[in-house]
């Protein structure tokens, strides 16, 4: 492959292409869908090629699935033609001169050597763990991915592994579903807590509606992830900052004193970890919020050049998209309060529709599909109500951070307590 | 030399072992995206996807494997992987339905996309974009042109061969307004199963102008009153509601896994008796799905008939488990993905009331518009759904009154279509070529719509007045 790409780079140079970047991704996926019985298994060998060319400051991207010599040479020709009609970018300062990789473990031999029979064993273990409850829906995917990045100046590659699973448990009528994803088989197994899903689906059976009013609430880690992703982290992207589309300004106090949030691409085996980003730059750790103050934004190479700062190693890309800044892993530091010390609150377990909130104005508007009221230590299950409040005020004045971080997707977060929140129900 | 996909299919069939049957999907998807920002050409993207998906069957067992590489080695490896899978997987209720269907079908179009030079497309699009600057309040505007050419070939070792060609064109436009420290951004999409004639025939200048006018108007709009309200939904909002609240919970995989609240409600009244909800593969202005990805001809499926839950949306496998007929709803994002139960075009059949009469008969309520919607979401297991609507209007004393900002509506599947006041005699369907419906990491294009509908009790999020 390397030989073919080198030939292609020579060909691009002959055509008169000033800069070129060839991104190739291969994913070998073994997947199983199941419930109490096995549904199906699938295997795929996916290749994708993205060709980005720059001619006289004009940029074009051609992408195709598959990788072959013909596709590569044809793709370069098409991208070159496209670049001639493209717009010149006055802010363009060139592709990175050098690539680099940070030290982080993202490759697990156990995942690499696993076969369909091993996936079947995990499913049998899950079946055993849930006892009398029903697995209403589930899947396990094992992925071995390899990314290659080539330019005239340099080249880099990395192999990563991932195991992910969605599991839904039904006790009687209601399902409770959760997603797990890690780069290591052992960490995946440690975090695969199917027993708590059984308890939650059991509790949902007698769910009631809540009366409209103001309540103290505790957000589950899943709810924290969804709300913070939508209302805060997405607005720390340098792309939005440079368009003036963020309310979060550097050095401004936006959260409580205890709020510390960092992005990190270098946590061993975490779902969003990788040695280099979509620009071929080493990943790192970046404090975004410290003591409630905005400290940094999330940058890729291009947006960092515009602001005259160093990239934070956050370029994400697929074979058919250009690099753009996105978080690697988001970590919210834990606080001092234990959940067991609290009483008289509504626990918000699962929410939907967070994308319907308005992050720019701070209007938090999400539907709760499952939760429970805790009063005098007793739990009353709840469903079907709305959280409607001012997220800016919550962040600055009304939240307390609990002492129990855990992973949800690429977020390592604790539960969060919030005072006096408007819940709209009956 | 160009490789014939039929030769690839024959190669796969010739490598089957005794007792094996195969279902083969080979597809090529092309998408060109041109973007104009603030009157000037901004970006061009050219995306191609190709893949071979092979499902092998033997003795009531099956295995699926796929590759994006079109060479003998990769294809033989895929066959071997499918074989490994059916051996590990064990028995299934599903086997290959022998089919000898031979069909070649294409969506209608007049002008091939590649016939028009890119420079001309950019010129036309820049002109359209400039029309959206209706006043100095509009600070930014972006217009995208999307062109899809999707070639699908489906073969079975039992002699089936279905060739489908889909050609579609779409425009997406956003306007961003700013005045007195307030900002508003709205976007809308118009998509059509047609070639480049779409750009010539549709009045796209008026389309972008309207987006700007609405953005400008809603800049200083108030939030609508929250709580339960009487509402009239336009076809786009209704379609989105049906898609989230009835379409997803009717999908066969959610039914057989027990993950849908509708799973044991067949034959039960779940809506007003005037409600008929249909999933159809071929409908004017919808996305074109003549066959599903298991080679089943897509027929009209009544999910709800006269208010009674009537049918689910099935793959062959889920239909077998439920002892139902095939409905032609097995769809995959592309040939290298496994087909799962999906909607095609979901709509409510029209009634007999003119939309203007509905407004006239309303003392106080909201007219909810789909332009500017951010989509919706459903938790099929509890029946809770939520969706966003664009800037809308208060109805006072039978007339459309002041504009209000977009809000979210939410509710439960079993409540929402029980309080129907009237159903409109109009009808329209929408699909969005730039986006789609995502499930199990697969995005497919779906259409939805219907007539206007007036509902007496819908939960609007927001503070009550």
Interface residues (C-beta under 8 A of the other chain):
Chain A: X35 X38 X40 X41 X42 X43 X44 X45 X46 X47 X48 X60 X61 X62 X63 X64 X65 X66 X67 X68 X78 X79 X82 X85 X86 X87 X115 X116 X117 X120 X134 X136 X137 X139 X168 X170 X173 X174 X175 X176 X177 X204 X207 X212 X320 X350 X352 X353 X355 X356 X360 X365 X366 X367 X368 X369 X370 X383 X384 X386 X388 X422 X424
Chain B: X40 X41 X42 X43 X44 X45 X46 X47 X48 X49 X50 X51 X62 X63 X64 X65 X66 X67 X68 X69 X70 X71 X74 X77 X78 X81 X82 X84 X85 X88 X89 X90 X92 X118 X119 X122 X183 X226 X227 X253 X254 X256 X257 X258 X259 X261 X336 X337 X338 X374 X375 X376 X377 X378 X379 X381 X382 X384 X385 X386 X387 X388 X408 X410 X411 X412 X440 X459 X461 X462 X463
